[in-house]
Amino acid sequence: MSSDQLKIRVPDGLRDRIKQIASQNRRSMNSEIVTMLKSVVGKTTETKKGEVTA
């Protein structure tokens, strides 16, 4: 399986919070972030104008 890579900057403290949540869920930070993103993206719907809304 091929995967795209994405490098991002996060606000101070967010990395530590994600690390903590990942640890609680017994996931890697990467897996936790992917799970979070899928959760948010899965909740979006397209409007008639083609805009994406949450």
Jmol script that loads the backbone (N, CA, C; Angstrom):
load data "model"
ATOM      1  N   MET A   1       0.842  -1.181   0.000  1.00  0.00           N
ATOM      2  CA  MET A   1       0.000   0.000   0.000  1.00  0.00           C
ATOM      3  C   MET A   1       0.881   1.235   0.000  1.00  0.00           C
ATOM      4  N   SER A   2       0.576   2.157  -0.877  1.00  0.00           N
ATOM      5  CA  SER A   2       1.310   3.406  -0.983  1.00  0.00           C
ATOM      6  C   SER A   2       0.636   4.463  -0.113  1.00  0.00           C
ATOM      7  N   SER A   3       1.438   5.326   0.492  1.00  0.00           N
ATOM      8  CA  SER A   3       0.892   6.382   1.341  1.00  0.00           C
ATOM      9  C   SER A   3       1.498   7.719   0.969  1.00  0.00           C
ATOM     10  N   ASP A   4       0.653   8.740   0.951  1.00  0.00           N
ATOM     11  CA  ASP A   4       1.140  10.098   0.774  1.00  0.00           C
ATOM     12  C   ASP A   4       1.672  10.602   2.102  1.00  0.00           C
ATOM     13  N   GLN A   5       2.620  11.516   2.037  1.00  0.00           N
ATOM     14  CA  GLN A   5       3.150  12.116   3.250  1.00  0.00           C
ATOM     15  C   GLN A   5       2.781  13.578   3.280  1.00  0.00           C
ATOM     16  N   LEU A   6       2.563  14.091   4.492  1.00  0.00           N
ATOM     17  CA  LEU A   6       2.175  15.466   4.684  1.00  0.00           C
ATOM     18  C   LEU A   6       2.903  15.998   5.908  1.00  0.00           C
ATOM     19  N   LYS A   7       3.618  17.089   5.722  1.00  0.00           N
ATOM     20  CA  LYS A   7       4.340  17.699   6.829  1.00  0.00           C
ATOM     21  C   LYS A   7       3.552  18.926   7.286  1.00  0.00           C
ATOM     22  N   ILE A   8       3.221  18.991   8.571  1.00  0.00           N
ATOM     23  CA  ILE A   8       2.427  20.111   9.073  1.00  0.00           C
ATOM     24  C   ILE A   8       3.073  20.738  10.306  1.00  0.00           C
ATOM     25  N   ARG A   9       2.693  21.973  10.571  1.00  0.00           N
ATOM     26  CA  ARG A   9       3.081  22.648  11.808  1.00  0.00           C
ATOM     27  C   ARG A   9       1.860  22.681  12.708  1.00  0.00           C
ATOM     28  N   VAL A  10       2.064  22.445  13.986  1.00  0.00           N
ATOM     29  CA  VAL A  10       0.950  22.467  14.933  1.00  0.00           C
ATOM     30  C   VAL A  10       1.245  23.468  16.045  1.00  0.00           C
ATOM     31  N   PRO A  11       0.197  24.053  16.628  1.00  0.00           N
ATOM     32  CA  PRO A  11       0.398  25.009  17.719  1.00  0.00           C
ATOM     33  C   PRO A  11       1.096  24.356  18.915  1.00  0.00           C
ATOM     34  N   ASP A  12       1.746  25.185  19.708  1.00  0.00           N
ATOM     35  CA  ASP A  12       2.413  24.698  20.917  1.00  0.00           C
ATOM     36  C   ASP A  12       1.448  23.876  21.766  1.00  0.00           C
ATOM     37  N   GLY A  13       1.915  22.746  22.224  1.00  0.00           N
ATOM     38  CA  GLY A  13       1.129  21.895  23.109  1.00  0.00           C
ATOM     39  C   GLY A  13       0.269  20.868  22.394  1.00  0.00           C
ATOM     40  N   LEU A  14      -0.061  21.104  21.129  1.00  0.00           N
ATOM     41  CA  LEU A  14      -0.941  20.177  20.416  1.00  0.00           C
ATOM     42  C   LEU A  14      -0.267  18.836  20.163  1.00  0.00           C
ATOM     43  N   ARG A  15       1.005  18.858  19.818  1.00  0.00           N
ATOM     44  CA  ARG A  15       1.728  17.609  19.581  1.00  0.00           C
ATOM     45  C   ARG A  15       1.711  16.730  20.831  1.00  0.00           C
ATOM     46  N   ASP A  16       1.966  17.355  21.987  1.00  0.00           N
ATOM     47  CA  ASP A  16       1.963  16.599  23.244  1.00  0.00           C
ATOM     48  C   ASP A  16       0.579  16.035  23.545  1.00  0.00           C
ATOM     49  N   ARG A  17      -0.462  16.806  23.229  1.00  0.00           N
ATOM     50  CA  ARG A  17      -1.835  16.345  23.478  1.00  0.00           C
ATOM     51  C   ARG A  17      -2.166  15.161  22.571  1.00  0.00           C
ATOM     52  N   ILE A  18      -1.768  15.248  21.314  1.00  0.00           N
ATOM     53  CA  ILE A  18      -2.007  14.135  20.385  1.00  0.00           C
ATOM     54  C   ILE A  18      -1.238  12.894  20.837  1.00  0.00           C
ATOM     55  N   LYS A  19      -0.020  13.104  21.273  1.00  0.00           N
ATOM     56  CA  LYS A  19       0.801  11.985  21.762  1.00  0.00           C
ATOM     57  C   LYS A  19       0.123  11.306  22.954  1.00  0.00           C
ATOM     58  N   GLN A  20      -0.432  12.100  23.845  1.00  0.00           N
ATOM     59  CA  GLN A  20      -1.120  11.573  25.024  1.00  0.00           C
ATOM     60  C   GLN A  20      -2.366  10.776  24.619  1.00  0.00           C
ATOM     61  N   ILE A  21      -3.149  11.332  23.729  1.00  0.00           N
ATOM     62  CA  ILE A  21      -4.361  10.648  23.262  1.00  0.00           C
ATOM     63  C   ILE A  21      -3.995   9.350  22.547  1.00  0.00           C
ATOM     64  N   ALA A  22      -2.971   9.399  21.697  1.00  0.00           N
ATOM     65  CA  ALA A  22      -2.521   8.202  20.979  1.00  0.00           C
ATOM     66  C   ALA A  22      -2.096   7.111  21.959  1.00  0.00           C
ATOM     67  N   SER A  23      -1.379   7.508  22.976  1.00  0.00           N
ATOM     68  CA  SER A  23      -0.939   6.544  23.986  1.00  0.00           C
ATOM     69  C   SER A  23      -2.133   5.906  24.698  1.00  0.00           C
ATOM     70  N   GLN A  24      -3.114   6.712  25.037  1.00  0.00           N
ATOM     71  CA  GLN A  24      -4.323   6.199  25.705  1.00  0.00           C
ATOM     72  C   GLN A  24      -5.070   5.214  24.805  1.00  0.00           C
ATOM     73  N   ASN A  25      -5.034   5.460  23.508  1.00  0.00           N
ATOM     74  CA  ASN A  25      -5.721   4.599  22.543  1.00  0.00           C
ATOM     75  C   ASN A  25      -4.830   3.490  21.994  1.00  0.00           C
ATOM     76  N   ARG A  26      -3.616   3.418  22.512  1.00  0.00           N
ATOM     77  CA  ARG A  26      -2.639   2.407  22.088  1.00  0.00           C
ATOM     78  C   ARG A  26      -2.394   2.444  20.589  1.00  0.00           C
ATOM     79  N   ARG A  27      -2.207   3.676  20.088  1.00  0.00           N
ATOM     80  CA  ARG A  27      -1.901   3.891  18.675  1.00  0.00           C
ATOM     81  C   ARG A  27      -0.628   4.708  18.559  1.00  0.00           C
ATOM     82  N   SER A  28      -0.035   4.664  17.387  1.00  0.00           N
ATOM     83  CA  SER A  28       1.053   5.589  17.093  1.00  0.00           C
ATOM     84  C   SER A  28       0.445   6.969  16.893  1.00  0.00           C
ATOM     85  N   MET A  29       1.275   7.996  16.961  1.00  0.00           N
ATOM     86  CA  MET A  29       0.772   9.343  16.710  1.00  0.00           C
ATOM     87  C   MET A  29       0.220   9.432  15.288  1.00  0.00           C
ATOM     88  N   ASN A  30       0.907   8.829  14.339  1.00  0.00           N
ATOM     89  CA  ASN A  30       0.442   8.853  12.960  1.00  0.00           C
ATOM     90  C   ASN A  30      -0.941   8.220  12.837  1.00  0.00           C
ATOM     91  N   SER A  31      -1.110   7.043  13.416  1.00  0.00           N
ATOM     92  CA  SER A  31      -2.408   6.365  13.346  1.00  0.00           C
ATOM     93  C   SER A  31      -3.502   7.183  14.027  1.00  0.00           C
ATOM     94  N   GLU A  32      -3.171   7.828  15.123  1.00  0.00           N
ATOM     95  CA  GLU A  32      -4.152   8.658  15.834  1.00  0.00           C
ATOM     96  C   GLU A  32      -4.575   9.845  14.975  1.00  0.00           C
ATOM     97  N   ILE A  33      -3.608  10.503  14.347  1.00  0.00           N
ATOM     98  CA  ILE A  33      -3.916  11.660  13.502  1.00  0.00           C
ATOM     99  C   ILE A  33      -4.758  11.225  12.299  1.00  0.00           C
ATOM    100  N   VAL A  34      -4.413  10.102  11.675  1.00  0.00           N
ATOM    101  CA  VAL A  34      -5.186   9.603  10.535  1.00  0.00           C
ATOM    102  C   VAL A  34      -6.612   9.280  10.981  1.00  0.00           C
ATOM    103  N   THR A  35      -6.771   8.659  12.138  1.00  0.00           N
ATOM    104  CA  THR A  35      -8.099   8.348  12.669  1.00  0.00           C
ATOM    105  C   THR A  35      -8.902   9.619  12.903  1.00  0.00           C
ATOM    106  N   MET A  36      -8.253  10.636  13.486  1.00  0.00           N
ATOM    107  CA  MET A  36      -8.925  11.920  13.734  1.00  0.00           C
ATOM    108  C   MET A  36      -9.352  12.569  12.422  1.00  0.00           C
ATOM    109  N   LEU A  37      -8.456  12.589  11.449  1.00  0.00           N
ATOM    110  CA  LEU A  37      -8.770  13.202  10.153  1.00  0.00           C
ATOM    111  C   LEU A  37      -9.917  12.466   9.455  1.00  0.00           C
ATOM    112  N   LYS A  38      -9.883  11.144   9.464  1.00  0.00           N
ATOM    113  CA  LYS A  38     -10.952  10.364   8.842  1.00  0.00           C
ATOM    114  C   LYS A  38     -12.289  10.652   9.514  1.00  0.00           C
ATOM    115  N   SER A  39     -12.270  10.818  10.809  1.00  0.00           N
ATOM    116  CA  SER A  39     -13.488  11.122  11.555  1.00  0.00           C
ATOM    117  C   SER A  39     -14.080  12.456  11.117  1.00  0.00           C
ATOM    118  N   VAL A  40     -13.244  13.450  10.967  1.00  0.00           N
ATOM    119  CA  VAL A  40     -13.712  14.781  10.569  1.00  0.00           C
ATOM    120  C   VAL A  40     -14.128  14.789   9.102  1.00  0.00           C
ATOM    121  N   VAL A  41     -13.312  14.228   8.242  1.00  0.00           N
ATOM    122  CA  VAL A  41     -13.603  14.224   6.813  1.00  0.00           C
ATOM    123  C   VAL A  41     -14.866  13.403   6.535  1.00  0.00           C
ATOM    124  N   GLY A  42     -15.052  12.343   7.259  1.00  0.00           N
ATOM    125  CA  GLY A  42     -16.234  11.507   7.083  1.00  0.00           C
ATOM    126  C   GLY A  42     -17.519  12.211   7.457  1.00  0.00           C
ATOM    127  N   LYS A  43     -17.440  13.249   8.263  1.00  0.00           N
ATOM    128  CA  LYS A  43     -18.624  13.982   8.703  1.00  0.00           C
ATOM    129  C   LYS A  43     -18.970  15.152   7.791  1.00  0.00           C
ATOM    130  N   THR A  44     -18.136  15.417   6.804  1.00  0.00           N
ATOM    131  CA  THR A  44     -18.400  16.551   5.916  1.00  0.00           C
ATOM    132  C   THR A  44     -19.364  16.151   4.818  1.00  0.00           C
ATOM    133  N   THR A  45     -20.096  17.114   4.347  1.00  0.00           N
ATOM    134  CA  THR A  45     -21.012  16.895   3.228  1.00  0.00           C
ATOM    135  C   THR A  45     -20.834  18.016   2.225  1.00  0.00           C
ATOM    136  N   GLU A  46     -21.107  17.727   0.972  1.00  0.00           N
ATOM    137  CA  GLU A  46     -21.002  18.754  -0.049  1.00  0.00           C
ATOM    138  C   GLU A  46     -22.336  19.470  -0.188  1.00  0.00           C
ATOM    139  N   THR A  47     -22.275  20.804  -0.291  1.00  0.00           N
ATOM    140  CA  THR A  47     -23.477  21.583  -0.535  1.00  0.00           C
ATOM    141  C   THR A  47     -23.750  21.635  -2.026  1.00  0.00           C
ATOM    142  N   LYS A  48     -24.858  22.210  -2.421  1.00  0.00           N
ATOM    143  CA  LYS A  48     -25.199  22.323  -3.833  1.00  0.00           C
ATOM    144  C   LYS A  48     -24.192  23.151  -4.607  1.00  0.00           C
ATOM    145  N   LYS A  49     -23.526  24.089  -3.919  1.00  0.00           N
ATOM    146  CA  LYS A  49     -22.545  24.957  -4.572  1.00  0.00           C
ATOM    147  C   LYS A  49     -21.185  24.284  -4.673  1.00  0.00           C
ATOM    148  N   GLY A  50     -21.064  23.057  -4.165  1.00  0.00           N
ATOM    149  CA  GLY A  50     -19.799  22.352  -4.219  1.00  0.00           C
ATOM    150  C   GLY A  50     -18.885  22.681  -3.056  1.00  0.00           C
ATOM    151  N   GLU A  51     -19.369  23.436  -2.082  1.00  0.00           N
ATOM    152  CA  GLU A  51     -18.574  23.774  -0.915  1.00  0.00           C
ATOM    153  C   GLU A  51     -18.640  22.624   0.071  1.00  0.00           C
ATOM    154  N   VAL A  52     -17.566  22.412   0.794  1.00  0.00           N
ATOM    155  CA  VAL A  52     -17.548  21.372   1.806  1.00  0.00           C
ATOM    156  C   VAL A  52     -17.826  22.010   3.150  1.00  0.00           C
ATOM    157  N   THR A  53     -18.785  21.439   3.883  1.00  0.00           N
ATOM    158  CA  THR A  53     -19.126  21.950   5.208  1.00  0.00           C
ATOM    159  C   THR A  53     -19.050  20.825   6.219  1.00  0.00           C
ATOM    160  N   ALA A  54     -18.804  21.194   7.461  1.00  0.00           N
ATOM    161  CA  ALA A  54     -18.747  20.194   8.522  1.00  0.00           C
ATOM    162  C   ALA A  54     -20.086  20.090   9.213  1.00  0.00           C
TER     163      ALA A  54
END
end "model"
wireframe off; spacefill off
backbone 0.3
color backbone group
